[in-house]
Amino acid sequence: MDAHREVIIRRMTIEELDDIQKLYAEQVASDGDPLAKLRVNPKQHAWEMRRIRQQWLASQKYLPYVAVAHPTEDTPDQPPQLIGYAAAIIEQQAHLFEVETVANLGELWVTPSWRGKGIGTELVAEVLHAIDALGISWISLHIPCDDPLKAFFQKRFGFRQSAIEMHLCLDDIPSEHQTA
């Protein structure tokens, strides 16, 4: 950790959502965010950002946590700095014979200069604790097969691959397969 900063993991406030969305945009641009491969359609991304805000405002279905680096006593003039975030979305899934509540761990990001210091592990642990407190025992995670974070989630938290998810952008359907 930075000797001049104290890192605090806490629940994010709605007022910080714009800052988180700006960090996300910077991440996609600078990091080549692996999850961005799943969200290459700008219309889809904009819709997701609006959906997150609406879910949060409507029913608190969004569980966001942030890591904030605060100055220590020897550096009081430094402002707090948002250095990472993690979030899950709580959803009702309807199956043929039942409806169950599940959590989808959908976001994790730490500023590059703070990586490798346990911040991501702490963020995910806080989100998992909040999910457990809600009585939810099933957590899904969507991550590209070649993403280095796959090993992180498997080794640190015990996630395992249980399905293959496939996506289709309707704009990419060859004309011979489109209906009139």
N, C-alpha and C positions, 0 to 999 in steps of 0.2 A: 504494500500500500504506500501511497505518498505520505511521507512523514509529516507533511504540513497540512494534511487534510484528514478529516474523520469521515468515513463513509457510513451513511445511514440508509437502511432499506426500509421503505414505508409505503403505505397505500398511496396511490396517486390521487390527486384531486382533479375534478373536472376542469378547473382553471388551467391545469398543466397539459391538457390534451393537445392544444395547438402546438406547444413546444415539443411534445412527443411526436406529433405528426411531422414537424419540421425535421427532427432528428431522424425519423424514418426515411424521409425523402433524401436527406444527406447520406444516410447509410446506403441506400440503393445506388446512389450516384457514385460514392467513393469506394464502397466495399464490394460491389458486385454481389449484393445480398442474395444468397442461394434461394431464399423464399421468393425473391422477385421473379425468378424463373417461372414460378407458378402464377404470377400476377403480371404478365407482360402486357396485358390489355389495360391502357390508361383508364378507360371507362369503368372497367371492373375494379381497379384500384380506388378510383374516386367513390364508387358505390360502396366499397368496403369501409372507407373512412367515414362516410355518412352513416352507414349501418352501425359501426362501433359507437359513434356519438349518440345515435338514437337509442340503441340498446342500453347504453349507460344511463341516459336521461329517463328512459321509460321504466326500466325495472331493475336496474343495477345487475344486469346479466354479465357485465364486463368486470373482471377481477384484475385490475392493473396495479403493478407495483413498480416503484422507481428506486434507483440508487442515486443518492445525492451526496456529493463530496462537499463537506462543510469545512471552512477554515478552522484551524486550531488556535489556541491562545497566542501562539507566537506569530500568527499571520492573520490577524483579525480584519484586515482591509480587503481580503479576497472574498468575492461573493460566492454563495453556494453554486455548485455546478452540477447540472443533470448529467450523469455519466452512464446511465443504462436504464433499461426497462424490461419487464416481462409481463405478459398478460395471458389470461385464459378467458374463454367465453363459455358461459353455462347455457346449455341448450336442452330442450326436450326433444327426444328422438322417438318417433312413432314406428313401432315394428308391427308385424301382423297381429300379435296377440297382447302387446303391452306398450306402454309409454315409459321411457326411462329418462332420467336426468343424467347428463354426461357433461364433462368439461373438455374443452379443446384447448390445449396449450398452444396458442397461436403466435406468440411473439417472444423473442428474446434477443436483446442486443446490448452490447457494452461498447463504449467508446474505445477505439483501438489502443490508446495510451493506457487504458485501465485493464486491458485483457490480461489473463494469466494470473490474476490476483484474487481469484475466488468470488468476484462480484457476480458473475453469471450463476454460479452454484448457489449463492445466497438468494439471488432473485428467484430462481426456480423453486428453491426450498420454501420461500415465503408463499409463493403462489400455490404450491402443493399443500401447504399447511392450511391455507384459506379454503381450498377445495375440500379438504378433509373435514374442516370445521362445518361445512355445509352438509356433510353426510353423503357426499358424492364419492363413489369408489372407482368409477371408470373414467380414465383420462386418455384422450387421444392426442396424437401429435402428428402433424403433416409436415414432412421434411423430404426434400429430394434425396434419392438413393445415394448420390455421390457427395452429399454435404458432409463436411468434416464434423459438424455438430451431431451427426447421427451417433458417432462413437461416444461423444460427451454424454448424451442422454442415455445411452445403453450402459456405460460404465458407472456413471455417477448416480443414476436414479433407477436403473433396471428396466427402462423401456425396451420393448422388443417389437420387431416387425411382425405384424399380424395380417396385413393385407397389402395389396398393391392398389393404389389409387390412380385413376387415369383421368385426364382432362381433355376437353375439346373446346376450342374457340370456334363458334359457328361461322365466323368470318373466314376461317381456313378450310371449310368444306369445299372440296372440288365441285365445280359446277355440275358435273354429271351425277352427283349424289344429292343435289339439292332438289327439293320439291317445288312445284310451281306455285 
